[in-house]
Amino acid sequence: MNDHTPPSPDSDGALDFFLRLARAQALIVRRFDSALGNVHGLSFSDYQLLYQLQRAPGARLRRIDLAERLALTASGVTRSLMPLEKIGLVARQADVRDARVGYAVLTAAGQELLEHASATAHAVGRELLQDAPAEQLAALSAILGRLAG
């Protein structure tokens, strides 16, 4: 045999999949950051936070629930919310029954910006996926869903 390529220690392809996934994730975030930042002044992380709030009942979530949905720590969510609160996209809301519980709430300004940013995000998503067949997207979505829980 004249092939000088060493055998892959990743015979089932799992490691290769995750290395490619990590690289793809970095490139995807960079592309969304660029488009959302240039047009709307949002990072992709900001967009995801606003999107999660919008999907929640009453457009509000406890900070700990928001952290879970974004795969962040509680302090990471607090750091992410602060600049969005300062510019009026998100507000704090206390729980009327338990003062220890606080909510992050999407404001009207946040909702409006999110609607405009969503059009940009959809366009970026379509551009990145180009002509990927629906069945491939469904299979990959299922795998990612299992990984993300």
Sequence and secondary structure as in RCSB ss.txt:
>XXXX:A:sequence
MNDHTPPSPDSDGALDFFLRLARAQALIVRRFDSALGNVHGLSFSDYQLLYQLQRAPGARLRRIDLAERLALTAS
GVTRSLMPLEKIGLVARQADVRDARVGYAVLTAAGQELLEHASATAHAVGRELLQDAPAEQLAALSAILGRLAG
>XXXX:A:secstr
        S TTSHHHHHHHHHHHHHHHHHHHHHHHHHHHS  HHHHHHHHHHHHSGGGEEEHHHHHHHHT  HH
HHHHHHHHHHHTTSEEEEE SS TT EEEEE HHHHHHHHHHHHHHHHHHHHHHTT  HHHHHHHHHHHHHHH 
